[in-house]
Amino acid sequence: GVTVVAFIESGSAGEQPLSSGPALSGQQLIEDLSGRLERLGAERESGQFSLDMEVYTPVQQQQQQQQPASQQQPQPRTLHVVASSEAPVSSYILPSGSSIEAAAGPLVSADSMFGLLLGQLRALYQAKPGQAVHCRGPKYRLADFTVRLATAVFGQSNSVKGVFVEAEYRPCNRLQFGWPLLKEFFSGVFPDRAFAVEHPNEALQAHLQAQAATGPIDYTYPVTVQQYLLLAYQLGSSRQQMRSAVAPSSAADAAVPVSMQQQQSWGRAPLPGPPSQLIGR
């Protein structure tokens, strides 16, 4: 079903405090958000939601940097590999250059063992554990919605940097129809975080743009993966990489949700109209 993903940084309070008392840690955020869902009658599903984003850089790229420019060959791309418990037989790859030019760009689907294969090809690719993102948390079902909450650990640190909140409307696979319901659901359950879904994020806008150009397109899970990539590398340990492409111009800009940062292009042509017009098509 159609899905929206938002990120809540640890210690942040949004427009209103999540609860009384001091700023909440990552685990406290999970408990607070879980409590809200359970008070509304949500049932916790068995098992745990997990999603891992790994970064692999080509060894050849590092070697060529030491050669004169005239002798350098076309470089293999850095690979961002995503594995999710919601797609256990698949992994998703975002090829990029030296930075993530378009976190909302097209993904390549591969077997779930692809990441392990890259880990064995040390002569060709080198893992960058400091840039990895690991997400773990519970899943809830509330009426026609599924909500996944996941603490986010960036790099090799054991500290939780925040919480991903994923809301899925299962009966619908067309974003233009499901978005208003997702927005209303998110705003009703997490009203102090409503600003996070005020507009479709860049990954959702790319999906709407493709639909406006080609006609109706079903929502698929790779679009959800794109949202995680977009948010993780916008807010996480690879922020320095993002700045070389489409980074916020200041720390104040970085605090604004991605969808509100003046509709940055992320390597694509400008959208044909505001999100409201795209959704209405």
The 8 nearest C-alpha neighbors of each residue, nearest first, counted from 0:
[[1, 169, 172, 171, 168, 167, 170, 2],
 [0, 2, 172, 168, 167, 174, 218, 171],
 [3, 1, 167, 166, 0, 168, 223, 4],
 [2, 4, 166, 165, 167, 5, 181, 1],
 [5, 3, 165, 164, 226, 166, 2, 163],
 [6, 4, 164, 163, 195, 165, 3, 7],
 [7, 5, 163, 162, 164, 8, 230, 161],
 [8, 6, 162, 161, 163, 9, 5, 11],
 [7, 9, 161, 11, 160, 10, 162, 6],
 [10, 8, 161, 24, 25, 160, 11, 23],
 [9, 11, 22, 23, 24, 8, 12, 25],
 [12, 10, 9, 8, 13, 22, 7, 23],
 [11, 13, 16, 15, 17, 14, 10, 22],
 [14, 12, 15, 11, 191, 192, 16, 17],
 [13, 15, 191, 12, 16, 192, 194, 193],
 [14, 16, 191, 13, 12, 17, 192, 18],
 [17, 15, 12, 18, 13, 19, 14, 191],
 [18, 16, 12, 15, 19, 191, 31, 13],
 [19, 17, 16, 20, 31, 23, 21, 22],
 [18, 20, 16, 21, 17, 22, 23, 15],
 [19, 21, 18, 22, 23, 16, 17, 12],
 [22, 20, 23, 19, 10, 18, 16, 24],
 [23, 21, 10, 11, 12, 20, 24, 9],
 [24, 22, 10, 27, 28, 9, 21, 25],
 [23, 25, 27, 9, 26, 10, 28, 22],
 [24, 26, 28, 161, 9, 27, 159, 150],
 [27, 25, 29, 28, 24, 30, 150, 159],
 [26, 28, 30, 24, 29, 25, 23, 31],
 [27, 29, 31, 25, 26, 30, 23, 32],
 [28, 30, 26, 32, 27, 31, 33, 25],
 [31, 29, 27, 33, 28, 32, 34, 26],
 [30, 32, 28, 34, 29, 33, 27, 35],
 [31, 33, 35, 29, 34, 30, 28, 36],
 [34, 32, 30, 36, 35, 31, 29, 37],
 [35, 33, 37, 31, 32, 36, 30, 38],
 [34, 36, 32, 38, 33, 37, 31, 39],
 [35, 37, 39, 33, 41, 34, 38, 32],
 [36, 38, 41, 40, 34, 39, 35, 33],
 [39, 37, 35, 40, 36, 34, 41, 33],
 [38, 40, 36, 37, 41, 35, 141, 188],
 [39, 41, 37, 38, 42, 36, 141, 142],
 [42, 40, 141, 37, 36, 140, 39, 139],
 [43, 41, 140, 139, 44, 40, 141, 37],
 [42, 44, 139, 138, 140, 41, 45, 137],
 [45, 43, 138, 139, 42, 46, 140, 137],
 [46, 44, 43, 47, 138, 137, 139, 48],
 [45, 47, 44, 48, 137, 138, 43, 136],
 [48, 46, 137, 136, 49, 138, 45, 135],
 [47, 49, 136, 135, 137, 84, 138, 147],
 [50, 48, 135, 84, 134, 83, 47, 136],
 [49, 51, 83, 134, 82, 133, 84, 135],
 [52, 50, 133, 82, 81, 132, 134, 53],
 [51, 53, 81, 132, 131, 80, 133, 79],
 [52, 54, 131, 80, 79, 51, 81, 132],
 [53, 55, 79, 127, 78, 126, 131, 80],
 [56, 54, 126, 78, 125, 77, 127, 124],
 [55, 57, 77, 125, 124, 58, 78, 126],
 [58, 56, 124, 59, 60, 123, 75, 125],
 [57, 59, 123, 60, 124, 61, 125, 56],
 [60, 58, 62, 57, 61, 63, 123, 74],
 [59, 61, 63, 58, 57, 62, 74, 64],
 [60, 62, 58, 64, 59, 63, 57, 65],
 [63, 61, 59, 64, 60, 65, 58, 66],
 [64, 62, 66, 65, 60, 61, 71, 59],
 [63, 65, 61, 62, 66, 60, 67, 71],
 [64, 66, 63, 62, 67, 61, 68, 71],
 [67, 65, 63, 64, 68, 71, 70, 62],
 [68, 66, 69, 70, 71, 65, 64, 63],
 [67, 69, 71, 70, 66, 64, 63, 72],
 [70, 68, 67, 71, 66, 72, 63, 73],
 [71, 69, 68, 67, 66, 72, 63, 73],
 [70, 72, 68, 69, 63, 66, 67, 73],
 [71, 73, 74, 70, 63, 69, 68, 60],
 [74, 72, 75, 71, 60, 76, 63, 59],
 [73, 75, 60, 72, 76, 59, 63, 57],
 [76, 74, 57, 73, 77, 60, 59, 96],
 [77, 75, 96, 95, 94, 78, 74, 57],
 [76, 78, 56, 95, 96, 55, 94, 57],
 [79, 77, 94, 55, 93, 54, 80, 76],
 [78, 80, 54, 93, 92, 53, 94, 55],
 [79, 81, 92, 53, 52, 91, 78, 54],
 [80, 82, 52, 91, 51, 90, 92, 53],
 [81, 83, 90, 51, 50, 91, 52, 80],
 [84, 82, 50, 85, 86, 49, 87, 51],
 [83, 85, 87, 49, 86, 48, 50, 82],
 [86, 84, 83, 87, 48, 49, 50, 220],
 [87, 85, 84, 83, 89, 88, 82, 90],
 [86, 88, 84, 89, 85, 83, 111, 82],
 [89, 87, 111, 86, 110, 90, 112, 109],
 [90, 88, 111, 110, 86, 87, 109, 108],
 [89, 91, 111, 82, 109, 81, 110, 108],
 [92, 90, 108, 81, 107, 80, 109, 106],
 [91, 93, 80, 107, 106, 79, 94, 108],
 [92, 94, 79, 106, 78, 95, 107, 80],
 [95, 93, 78, 76, 77, 92, 79, 96],
 [96, 94, 77, 76, 99, 78, 98, 93],
 [97, 95, 76, 98, 77, 99, 94, 100],
 [96, 98, 77, 95, 99, 76, 240, 56],
 [99, 97, 240, 96, 100, 95, 241, 243],
 [98, 100, 101, 95, 102, 241, 96, 240],
 [101, 99, 244, 98, 266, 265, 95, 102],
 [100, 102, 265, 104, 103, 99, 266, 95],
 [101, 103, 229, 104, 228, 99, 225, 100],
 [104, 102, 202, 101, 225, 229, 201, 205],
 [103, 105, 101, 102, 106, 225, 93, 202],
 [106, 104, 103, 107, 93, 225, 102, 101],
 [107, 105, 93, 92, 91, 108, 104, 221],
 [106, 108, 92, 91, 93, 109, 105, 94],
 [109, 107, 91, 90, 92, 106, 89, 110],
 [110, 108, 90, 89, 91, 113, 111, 107],
 [109, 111, 89, 112, 113, 90, 88, 108],
 [110, 112, 89, 90, 88, 113, 109, 87],
 [113, 111, 115, 110, 114, 116, 90, 89],
 [114, 112, 116, 115, 111, 110, 117, 109],
 [115, 113, 117, 116, 112, 118, 80, 111],
 [116, 114, 118, 112, 117, 113, 119, 111],
 [115, 117, 113, 119, 118, 114, 112, 120],
 [118, 116, 120, 114, 119, 115, 113, 124],
 [117, 119, 115, 116, 120, 114, 121, 126],
 [120, 118, 116, 117, 121, 115, 122, 124],
 [121, 119, 117, 122, 123, 118, 124, 116],
 [120, 122, 124, 123, 119, 125, 118, 117],
 [121, 123, 120, 124, 58, 125, 119, 57],
 [122, 124, 58, 121, 120, 57, 59, 125],
 [125, 123, 57, 121, 58, 56, 55, 120],
 [124, 126, 56, 55, 121, 57, 58, 127],
 [125, 127, 55, 54, 128, 56, 124, 118],
 [126, 128, 54, 129, 130, 55, 125, 131],
 [129, 127, 131, 130, 154, 126, 155, 53],
 [128, 130, 154, 155, 127, 131, 153, 236],
 [129, 131, 154, 128, 127, 236, 237, 54],
 [132, 130, 53, 154, 128, 52, 129, 153],
 [131, 133, 153, 52, 152, 51, 154, 151],
 [134, 132, 51, 152, 151, 50, 52, 153],
 [133, 135, 151, 50, 149, 150, 49, 51],
 [136, 134, 149, 49, 150, 48, 50, 133],
 [135, 137, 149, 148, 48, 47, 150, 49],
 [138, 136, 47, 148, 48, 147, 139, 149],
 [139, 137, 147, 44, 146, 43, 48, 148],
 [140, 138, 43, 146, 42, 44, 145, 41],
 [139, 141, 145, 42, 41, 144, 146, 142],
 [140, 142, 41, 144, 143, 145, 139, 42],
 [141, 143, 144, 140, 41, 145, 40, 42],
 [144, 142, 169, 168, 141, 170, 145, 140],
 [145, 143, 168, 141, 167, 142, 140, 169],
 [144, 146, 140, 167, 139, 166, 141, 168],
 [147, 145, 166, 139, 165, 138, 167, 140],
 [146, 148, 138, 165, 164, 137, 139, 149],
 [149, 147, 164, 136, 137, 163, 138, 165],
 [150, 148, 136, 135, 163, 134, 162, 151],
 [149, 151, 162, 134, 135, 161, 25, 136],
 [152, 150, 134, 161, 159, 162, 133, 160],
 [153, 151, 159, 133, 132, 160, 158, 157],
 [154, 152, 132, 236, 131, 156, 151, 235],
 [153, 155, 129, 131, 130, 156, 128, 132],
 [156, 154, 129, 128, 157, 153, 131, 152],
 [155, 157, 158, 154, 153, 152, 159, 129],
 [156, 158, 152, 155, 159, 153, 154, 160],
 [157, 159, 156, 152, 160, 153, 25, 151],
 [158, 160, 152, 25, 151, 161, 150, 157],
 [161, 159, 9, 151, 152, 8, 158, 25],
 [160, 162, 8, 9, 25, 7, 151, 159],
 [163, 161, 150, 7, 149, 151, 6, 25],
 [162, 164, 6, 149, 148, 5, 150, 7],
 [165, 163, 148, 5, 4, 147, 6, 162],
 [164, 166, 4, 147, 146, 3, 163, 5],
 [165, 167, 146, 3, 2, 145, 4, 164],
 [168, 166, 2, 145, 144, 1, 169, 0],
 [169, 167, 144, 0, 1, 170, 143, 171],
 [168, 170, 0, 171, 167, 143, 144, 1],
 [171, 169, 168, 0, 143, 172, 1, 144],
 [172, 170, 0, 169, 173, 177, 1, 168],
 [173, 171, 0, 218, 1, 217, 174, 170],
 [174, 172, 217, 176, 175, 218, 171, 177],
 [173, 175, 177, 176, 178, 1, 172, 218],
 [174, 176, 278, 173, 178, 177, 279, 280],
 [177, 175, 174, 173, 178, 179, 171, 278],
 [178, 176, 174, 180, 179, 175, 171, 1],
 [177, 179, 181, 180, 174, 175, 176, 182],
 [180, 178, 182, 181, 177, 183, 176, 175],
 [181, 179, 183, 177, 182, 178, 184, 168],
 [182, 180, 178, 184, 183, 179, 185, 177],
 [181, 183, 179, 185, 180, 184, 186, 178],
 [184, 182, 180, 186, 181, 185, 187, 179],
 [185, 183, 181, 187, 186, 182, 180, 188],
 [186, 184, 182, 188, 187, 183, 189, 181],
 [185, 187, 190, 193, 183, 189, 184, 188],
 [186, 188, 184, 185, 190, 189, 183, 193],
 [187, 189, 185, 186, 190, 184, 35, 36],
 [188, 190, 186, 192, 191, 185, 187, 193],
 [191, 189, 186, 193, 192, 187, 188, 185],
 [190, 192, 15, 14, 189, 193, 13, 17],
 [193, 191, 190, 194, 189, 195, 13, 186],
 [192, 194, 186, 190, 195, 191, 196, 197],
 [193, 195, 197, 196, 192, 191, 256, 198],
 [196, 194, 193, 192, 197, 5, 256, 198],
 [197, 195, 198, 194, 193, 182, 199, 5],
 [196, 198, 194, 195, 193, 199, 182, 258],
 [197, 199, 196, 258, 200, 274, 259, 195],
 [200, 198, 203, 204, 258, 196, 201, 274],
 [199, 201, 258, 203, 202, 204, 198, 257],
 [200, 202, 204, 203, 258, 205, 103, 199],
 [203, 201, 103, 205, 204, 226, 200, 225],
 [204, 202, 206, 205, 200, 201, 199, 207],
 [203, 205, 201, 207, 206, 202, 199, 208],
 [206, 204, 208, 202, 203, 207, 201, 209],
 [207, 205, 203, 209, 204, 208, 210, 202],
 [208, 206, 210, 204, 205, 209, 211, 277],
 [207, 209, 205, 211, 210, 206, 204, 212],
 [210, 208, 212, 206, 211, 207, 213, 205],
 [209, 211, 214, 207, 213, 212, 208, 215],
 [210, 212, 208, 209, 214, 213, 207, 277],
 [211, 213, 209, 210, 214, 208, 207, 215],
 [214, 212, 210, 211, 209, 215, 216, 208],
 [213, 215, 210, 211, 212, 216, 209, 280],
 [216, 214, 210, 217, 213, 173, 211, 209],
 [217, 215, 210, 214, 218, 173, 209, 213],
 [218, 216, 172, 173, 219, 215, 174, 1],
 [217, 219, 172, 173, 1, 174, 216, 0],
 [220, 218, 221, 222, 217, 223, 0, 172],
 [219, 221, 223, 222, 224, 218, 86, 0],
 [222, 220, 224, 223, 219, 225, 106, 91],
 [223, 221, 225, 220, 224, 219, 226, 202],
 [224, 222, 226, 220, 221, 225, 2, 227],
 [225, 223, 221, 227, 226, 222, 228, 220],
 [226, 224, 222, 228, 103, 223, 227, 202],
 [225, 227, 229, 223, 224, 228, 202, 230],
 [228, 226, 224, 230, 229, 225, 231, 223],
 [229, 227, 225, 231, 226, 230, 102, 232],
 [228, 230, 102, 226, 227, 231, 232, 233],
 [229, 231, 233, 227, 228, 232, 234, 226],
 [232, 230, 235, 228, 234, 233, 229, 227],
 [231, 233, 235, 237, 234, 230, 229, 238],
 [232, 234, 230, 231, 238, 229, 235, 241],
 [235, 233, 231, 232, 230, 238, 236, 253],
 [236, 234, 232, 231, 237, 238, 233, 153],
 [235, 237, 238, 130, 153, 154, 232, 234],
 [238, 236, 240, 232, 239, 235, 130, 241],
 [239, 237, 241, 240, 236, 233, 235, 232],
 [238, 240, 242, 237, 241, 243, 236, 246],
 [241, 239, 98, 237, 238, 242, 243, 99],
 [240, 242, 238, 246, 243, 239, 244, 245],
 [246, 243, 241, 239, 244, 240, 245, 238],
 [242, 244, 241, 240, 245, 246, 98, 239],
 [245, 243, 242, 241, 100, 246, 98, 99],
 [244, 246, 242, 241, 265, 243, 247, 263],
 [242, 245, 247, 241, 244, 248, 243, 238],
 [248, 246, 252, 253, 249, 245, 242, 250],
 [247, 249, 246, 252, 250, 253, 242, 251],
 [250, 248, 252, 251, 247, 253, 246, 254],
 [249, 251, 253, 252, 254, 248, 247, 255],
 [250, 252, 249, 253, 254, 255, 248, 247],
 [253, 251, 249, 247, 254, 250, 255, 248],
 [254, 252, 250, 247, 251, 255, 249, 256],
 [253, 255, 252, 251, 256, 250, 257, 234],
 [254, 256, 253, 252, 257, 259, 260, 251],
 [257, 255, 259, 258, 195, 254, 260, 253],
 [258, 256, 259, 260, 255, 200, 201, 233],
 [257, 259, 200, 256, 260, 201, 198, 262],
 [258, 260, 257, 256, 261, 262, 255, 198],
 [261, 259, 257, 262, 258, 263, 255, 256],
 [260, 262, 259, 263, 258, 257, 264, 252],
 [263, 261, 260, 258, 264, 259, 201, 257],
 [264, 262, 261, 265, 260, 245, 258, 201],
 [263, 265, 267, 266, 269, 262, 268, 245],
 [266, 264, 101, 267, 263, 100, 245, 102],
 [265, 267, 264, 101, 100, 268, 244, 245],
 [268, 266, 264, 265, 269, 101, 270, 205],
 [267, 269, 264, 270, 266, 265, 271, 208],
 [270, 268, 264, 271, 267, 262, 263, 272],
 [269, 271, 272, 208, 268, 273, 204, 205],
 [272, 270, 269, 273, 208, 277, 211, 276],
 [271, 273, 270, 276, 274, 277, 275, 269],
 [272, 274, 275, 276, 277, 271, 270, 278],
 [275, 273, 277, 276, 278, 272, 198, 199],
 [274, 276, 278, 273, 277, 279, 272, 198],
 [277, 275, 279, 274, 278, 273, 272, 280],
 [276, 278, 274, 279, 280, 275, 207, 273],
 [279, 277, 175, 275, 276, 280, 274, 207],
 [278, 280, 276, 277, 275, 175, 176, 274],
 [279, 277, 278, 276, 211, 175, 210, 275]]
